[in-house]
């Protein structure tokens, strides 16, 4: 029975590693507020993140307050873009598939006392 459980565990872990290593073509992962030209790969998810600069024309970038930076905080929350002026602020994302295609947009936010 122990051998069966061990084999099951190894199979499960191998599956998780394969899922994380899948091709990211067709996906854009944007870190809002990341400085222009910056990019990184998240060590936990292996997702490639880029700056939001090429997708927005307004707003200002900030780093969250150091009191909120902890080892358990995901790196995507270290920077933020705020829009202090104007009533309408938009990101312009133009997927290569063009109009009429379905898109999944997932967002997460943290205030972090940047101001």
VOBA-1610 file (N, C-alpha, C; in pm, whole numbers, padded with zeros to 5 digits, always signed):
BEGIN
Unk+00082-00120+00000Unk+00000+00000+00000Unk+00087+00127+00000Unk+00197+00124+00076Unk+00286+00240+00082Unk+00347+00267-00055Unk+00380+00161-00127Unk+00436+00177-00262Unk+00334+00242-00355Unk+00210+00201-00346Unk+00103+00259-00426Unk+00087+00407-00395Unk+00085+00443-00267Unk+00072+00584-00228Unk+00190+00666-00276Unk+00310+00610-00268Unk+00429+00681-00315Unk+00422+00704-00466Unk+00380+00602-00538Unk+00367+00614-00684Unk+00262+00718-00721Unk+00153+00719-00648Unk+00048+00817-00672Unk+00098+00959-00646Unk+00175+00977-00539Unk+00230+01108-00506Unk+00327+01155-00614Unk+00415+01069-00660Unk+00511+01105-00765Unk+00438+01143-00893Unk+00335+01069-00928Unk+00256+01100-01048Unk+00190+01236-01035Unk+00132+01263-00920Unk+00065+01391-00897Unk+00163+01507-00905Unk+00278+01496-00841Unk+00379+01603-00844Unk+00429+01623-00986Unk+00451+01516-01060Unk+00496+01528-01200Unk+00393+01602-01284Unk+00266+01575-01262Unk+00160+01642-01334Unk+00161+01792-01305Unk+00179+01829-01179Unk+00182+01971-01142Unk+00298+02041-01211Unk+00415+01978-01214Unk+00531+02038-01280Unk+00504+02056-01429Unk+00442+01959-01493Unk+00411+01970-01635Unk+00312+02083-01662Unk+00212+02098-01577Unk+00114+02204-01594Unk+00181+02340-01584Unk+00273+02356-01489Unk+00341+02484-01472Unk+00435+02515-01587Unk+00486+02414-01653Unk+00584+02435-01759Unk+00521+02450-01897Unk+00389+02460-01904Unk+00322+02470-02034Unk+00358+02599-02105Unk+00346+02596-02235Unk+00376+02710-02320Unk+00285+02827-02286Unk+00342+02948-02282Unk+00265+03068-02250Unk+00234+03151-02373Unk+00255+03097-02491Unk+00226+03175-02611Unk+00077+03207-02616Unk+00046+03329-02656Unk-00093+03373-02659Unk-00136+03439-02531Unk-00052+03434-02428Unk-00084+03496-02300Unk+00003+03618-02279Unk-00053+03721-02220Unk+00022+03839-02180Unk-00001+03856-02031Unk+00106+03855-01955Unk+00096+03875-01810Unk+00160+04009-01777Unk+00078+04103-01734Unk+00120+04241-01712Unk+00130+04268-01562Unk+00242+04326-01520Unk+00259+04370-01382Unk+00240+04521-01382Unk+00125+04566-01336Unk+00091+04708-01339Unk+00179+04788-01244Unk+00244+04890-01300Unk+00332+04975-01222Unk+00478+04936-01229Unk+00509+04823-01290Unk+00647+04781-01306Unk+00719+04882-01395Unk+00841+04924-01359Unk+00911+05025-01439Unk+00926+04986-01586Unk+00931+05086-01672Unk+00944+05068-01816Unk+01064+04979-01848Unk+01043+04882-01936Unk+01150+04794-01979Unk+01179+04678-01884Unk+01110+04675-01771Unk+01134+04568-01674Unk+01052+04445-01709Unk+01104+04331-01669Unk+01034+04204-01685Unk+01093+04105-01587Unk+01019+04002-01556Unk+01069+03898-01467Unk+00986+03772-01484Unk+01037+03663-01432Unk+00965+03536-01428Unk+00935+03505-01283Unk+00808+03485-01252Unk+00767+03451-01116Unk+00823+03313-01082Unk+00897+03304-00972Unk+00963+03178-00935Unk+00864+03070-00895Unk+00748+03109-00844Unk+00650+03011-00799Unk+00570+02953-00915Unk+00524+03041-01005Unk+00436+02998-01113Unk+00507+02981-01247Unk+00628+03034-01258Unk+00705+03032-01382Unk+00637+03113-01493Unk+00557+03211-01454Unk+00489+03299-01549Unk+00578+03419-01578Unk+00588+03457-01706Unk+00665+03574-01748Unk+00580+03700-01734Unk+00630+03799-01663Unk+00559+03926-01646Unk+00637+04037-01713Unk+00562+04133-01771Unk+00623+04251-01833Unk+00559+04376-01774Unk+00623+04490-01798Unk+00571+04618-01752Unk+00443+04655-01828Unk+00360+04736-01766Unk+00236+04780-01829Unk+00253+04904-01916Unk+00374+04957-01926Unk+00397+05085-01994Unk+00347+05087-02138Unk+00363+04978-02211Unk+00320+04979-02352Unk+00169+04964-02369Unk+00095+04946-02260Unk-00049+04926-02267Unk-00130+05042-02212Unk-00065+05146-02162Unk-00136+05256-02096Unk-00063+05387-02124Unk-00139+05495-02136Unk-00079+05625-02164Unk-00086+05720-02045Unk-00159+05683-01942Unk-00176+05772-01827Unk-00136+05701-01699Unk-00146+05772-01589Unk-00119+05713-01459Unk+00026+05728-01418Unk+00051+05697-01292Unk+00186+05704-01237Unk+00217+05574-01164Unk+00343+05534-01174Unk+00388+05411-01108Unk+00437+05441-00968Unk+00410+05349-00877Unk+00454+05362-00738Unk+00498+05226-00688Unk+00582+05227-00586Unk+00615+05105-00512Unk+00534+05107-00384Unk+00491+04990-00339Unk+00415+04987-00214Unk+00507+05020-00098Unk+00450+05063+00012Unk+00525+05099+00131Unk+00603+04977+00182Unk+00724+05000+00230Unk+00810+04890+00275Unk+00749+04808+00388Unk+00662+04866+00466Unk+00601+04789+00576Unk+00512+04675+00523Unk+00469+04684+00398Unk+00384+04580+00340Unk+00464+04475+00263Unk+00592+04501+00239Unk+00676+04406+00165Unk+00723+04296+00259Unk+00673+04179+00239Unk+00713+04063+00320Unk+00754+03950+00227Unk+00818+03851+00283Unk+00863+03738+00201Unk+00745+03657+00147Unk+00630+03667+00214Unk+00513+03592+00167Unk+00432+03668+00062Unk+00462+03797+00043Unk+00388+03878-00055Unk+00436+03845-00196Unk+00343+03818-00284Unk+00380+03789-00422Unk+00440+03912-00488Unk+00540+03891-00571Unk+00614+04000-00632Unk+00525+04093-00716Unk+00415+04041-00769Unk+00325+04124-00850Unk+00264+04239-00770Unk+00266+04231-00639Unk+00206+04336-00557Unk+00307+04443-00512Unk+00433+04433-00552Unk+00533+04531-00509Unk+00517+04666-00575Unk+00458+04670-00693Unk+00438+04795-00767Unk+00291+04814-00799Unk+00254+04939-00821Unk+00115+04970-00850Unk+00110+05091-00944Unk+00011+05097-01028Unk-00012+05216-01111Unk-00140+05282-01061Unk-00131+05411-01036Unk-00250+05486-00994Unk-00286+05586-01103Unk-00410+05629-01099Unk-00462+05723-01199Unk-00523+05842-01125Unk-00439+05932-01073Unk-00490+06042-00990Unk-00568+06149-01067Unk-00545+06164-01196Unk-00619+06265-01271Unk-00701+06198-01381Unk-00808+06261-01413Unk-00893+06209-01521Unk-01000+06116-01471Unk-01106+06108-01549Unk-01219+06024-01513Unk-01212+05887-01579Unk-01138+05878-01687Unk-01133+05752-01761Unk-00987+05714-01785Unk-00952+05597-01742Unk-00816+05548-01759Unk-00824+05404-01808Unk-00766+05379-01923Unk-00783+05248-01985Unk-00649+05186-02023Unk-00647+05055-02018Unk-00537+04978-02073Unk-00578+04938-02214Unk-00484+04944-02305Unk-00513+04909-02444Unk-00438+04780-02477Unk-00512+04673-02483Unk-00454+04542-02513Unk-00510+04498-02648Unk-00421+04473-02743Unk-00463+04432-02876Unk-00409+04292-02906Unk-00486+04190-02873Unk-00440+04054-02898Unk-00427+04025-03046Unk-00333+03940-03083Unk-00312+03910-03225Unk-00432+03840-03290Unk-00521+03781-03210Unk-00638+03714-03266Unk-00738+03813-03325Unk-00733+03938-03281Unk-00821+04040-03335Unk-00957+04044-03269Unk-01045+04125-03327Unk-01180+04143-03273Unk-01261+04015-03287Unk-01357+04000-03198Unk-01446+03885-03203Unk-01394+03762-03131Unk-01272+03768-03082Unk-01216+03655-03009Unk-01252+03666-02861Unk-01251+03554-02793Unk-01278+03555-02650Unk-01146+03572-02575Unk-01152+03647-02465Unk-01032+03674-02387Unk-01062+03656-02239Unk-00967+03604-02168Unk-00976+03592-02023Unk-00891+03701-01962Unk-00951+03785-01881Unk-00878+03890-01812Unk-00891+03864-01663Unk-00778+03843-01599Unk-00776+03817-01455Unk-00697+03929-01388Unk-00755+03989-01286Unk-00688+04099-01217Unk-00683+04071-01067Unk-00580+04127-01005Unk-00566+04123-00859Unk-00507+04256-00817Unk-00551+04307-00705Unk-00508+04439-00661Unk-00468+04438-00514Unk-00378+04528-00480Unk-00342+04554-00341Unk-00311+04702-00329Unk-00365+04766-00229Unk-00342+04909-00210Unk-00199+04935-00165Unk-00154+04879-00056Unk-00015+04888-00013Unk+00032+05025+00031Unk-00059+05118+00059Unk-00024+05251+00112Unk+00084+05321+00029Unk+00073+05313-00104Unk+00175+05372-00192Unk+00175+05524-00189Unk+00065+05583-00148Unk+00057+05730-00147Unk+00061+05777-00004
//
